[in-house]
Amino acid sequence: MDLKAIEVKLARATTLPILPNVASQLLRLTENPNANARDYERIISQDAAMAAKVLRTANSPYFGGHGQITTLQRALVQLGANTIRSICLTVAFQSALMNKPFSKRFRVVEFWKHSLAVASAAKVLAHIKRSPHAEEAFVAGLVHDIGKLALALFLPIEANRIYSLVELEKISDYEAEMQTLELTHQEIGLLAAERWSLPELYFAPISKHHTPLEDVFEIDPLTAFVHVGNALAYEMDLGFSPPGIWNSADPIVLDFLEIPEAQYEPIRLAIAKEIQVISKYIGLET
C-alpha cells in the first residue's frame, strides 16, 4: 500500500479524530505568536470537564496553587499557557484513546502508557538541556506515534497483520510495518499531521523519531528529545512492542545531547516521578 492510498483513507477525517475540537484549537495556538492567556481561557472554557481538570491541577501542591486558585485566568497566571496546553492535551488524548474503535490487536492502554512516558522523558531531557521548549517537547512526545493511531483507526486489517507479525516473530512494530506495508508509522504519521493541520514544529518528531539523522543537515532538538525519550521509555518497560524489544537511541544523538551516562539513571527516576505527578493531579490512570 502506498501513501496515496492511505491519504485517501485519511481524507475521511479533516481534523485530528483522536482529539476533541478544544484540544485541536489549543494545538493550533502554538503557531500563533500573538496568542495570549485570554485566548487559552476562551478555548478551555468551552469544555467544562477540561476546565475543572486545569483548576484541580493548578491548585495542587506540585504546581503551587494550594487550593487558592478559583478561576481559569488565575490558573493560567500560576501555571503559564504552555503548561496549561500540555495538561489539556494530556487529558484530552487519554480520554479520547479510551473511546475509539481501534483494530482488535491495538493495545490502547499500553499505547497510552508509552505516549505518556515518551512525553515525560522528552520534557525531562529538555529541562536538563535548559531548552525553552520543554512543554513543546512534552507535546511532541505525546503525539509522536499518531501514525500508529492512523493505522489502527483507518487501516484496521493491516494493523492487525502488523501486530500479529510482532507477536509471532518477536520484532518491533517498526520492522513489522516495513514487512507488511513497506512504510512505517513515521511516514503515515507525517501524512496525518499534515492532513490534520498539526503545528509544523511537531512534523520532525513525528516523522523522524526512529531515524533522527535521516535527510537532515543538523539534528532537530525536539526530535532528539523524543528519540532518546522513546529509547528510555522502552528501557523502563513502557514500550509498545513485545517485552525485550527495545528501540535504542542513536549514539550520535546521545552525543548531540551531551548528557553523561551517569545522569541517565537519575533521569529515569525523574521520568517516573513526572508520570506519577501527572497521573495523580490530573486524575489519569497509568
C-alpha positions, -999 to 999 in steps of 0.1 A, spaced: 0 0 0 14 35 -9 10 68 8 -15 80 -18 -39 52 -9 -35 59 28 -41 96 21 -75 88 6 -85 70 38 -72 98 60 -92 123 39 -124 109 56 -113 129 87 -104 165 81 -94 172 117 -74 150 142 -100 124 151 -83 114 183 -87 149 199 -118 169 206 -122 203 190 -110 222 221 -76 203 221 -71 208 184 -76 245 188 -51 246 217 -25 229 195 -30 254 167 -24 283 192 12 271 193 18 287 159 2 320 168 29 343 181 2 368 193 -17 342 214 -22 353 250 -38 339 282 -72 352 272 -71 331 240 -64 300 261 -90 309 286 -116 314 259 -109 279 243 -107 259 276 -139 275 288 -157 256 260 -151 223 279 -163 223 315 -146 190 323 -113 201 309 -116 234 328 -122 215 360 -91 194 354 -70 225 348 -82 241 381 -76 209 400 -40 207 387 -33 244 393 -44 240 429 -21 210 436 9 214 459 31 203 430 21 234 409 20 257 440 -18 266 440 -26 252 474 -63 254 469 -64 292 463 -70 293 425 -107 296 416 -106 309 380 -90 298 347 -74 332 345 -56 328 377 -46 292 367 -31 305 335 -11 330 355 0 303 380 10 276 355 16 295 323 -1 290 289 24 263 278 19 241 308 -19 246 306 -18 234 270 2 203 279 -23 195 307 -53 199 284 -38 178 256 -29 151 281 -64 149 295 -80 150 260 -56 125 245 -61 99 272 -98 103 273 -102 100 236 -80 70 233 -103 50 256 -133 58 234 -122 49 199 -129 18 178 -94 7 171 -83 -25 154 -86 -56 176 -49 -61 183 -42 -24 191 -34 -23 228 -49 11 238 -36 11 275 -1 1 265 -1 28 238 -12 54 263 14 45 288 41 46 262 30 80 249 29 95 283 63 80 291 79 94 260 63 128 266 76 129 302 110 118 291 112 144 264 102 171 288 128 160 314 155 159 288 146 194 276 147 207 311 182 192 316 194 209 284 177 241 296 157 243 265 129 270 265 107 244 247 102 218 274 64 219 271 66 216 233 89 186 239 62 171 261 35 176 234 59 162 207 64 131 228 26 127 234 18 128 196 49 112 182 31 79 174 0 93 157 9 73 127 1 42 147 -32 57 156 -40 64 119 -31 28 111 -53 14 139 -83 37 130 -82 37 92 -63 5 83 -75 -20 109 -69 -51 87 -33 -40 80 -28 -30 116 -40 -65 128 -15 -81 104 13 -59 118 6 -68 154 2 -104 146 37 -103 130 51 -85 160 38 -113 183 48 -141 160 83 -131 151 91 -110 183 101 -80 162 94 -43 167 63 -28 152 85 -6 131 101 -37 115 67 -54 111 53 -23 94 81 -24 68 74 -60 61 37 -55 58 33 -21 42 69 -11 31 60 20 50 62 29 87 41 48 112 67 77 107 56 84 71 20 77 79 22 100 109 37 129 89 9 125 64 -17 125 92 0 155 108 -2 175 76 -37 164 68 -49 172 103 -32 206 104 -9 200 134 17 227 141 47 222 118 72 221 147 58 186 155 64 172 120 100 162 125 95 144 159 66 125 143 83 116 111 119 110 124 117 98 160 132 65 149 155 80 122 166 114 135 196 116 113 179 108 80 179 135 54 189 163 78 218 188 78 215 193 116 197 174 144 164 189 154 164 193 192 127 183 197 133 152 176 164 144 197 144 147 229 116 124 216 141 99 200 160 95 233 128 97 253 114 68 232 145 47 240 143 55 277 106 45 277 115 11 262 143 7 288 117 13 315 94 -14 300 70 13 288 73 4 252 48 -6 225 65 -38 213 68 -73 230 90 -74 262 127 -73 254 122 -55 220 139 -22 226 144 9 204 179 20 212 190 56 210 214 66 182 249 73 197 252 104 175 220 118 190 232 109 225 265 128 218 244 158 205 225 160 238 258 157 257 243 141 288 268 120 307 259 83 310 259 86 348 229 110 346 206 86 329 196 67 360 185 99 378 167 108 345 147 76 346 137 84 382 127 119 372 106 104 343 89 80 367 81 109 391 68 131 362 44 103 352 33 98 388 27 135 393 7 138 360 -14 108 369 -22 120 404 -30 156 399 -48 153 365 -66 121 376 -54 98 349 -49 60 351 -15 47 342 
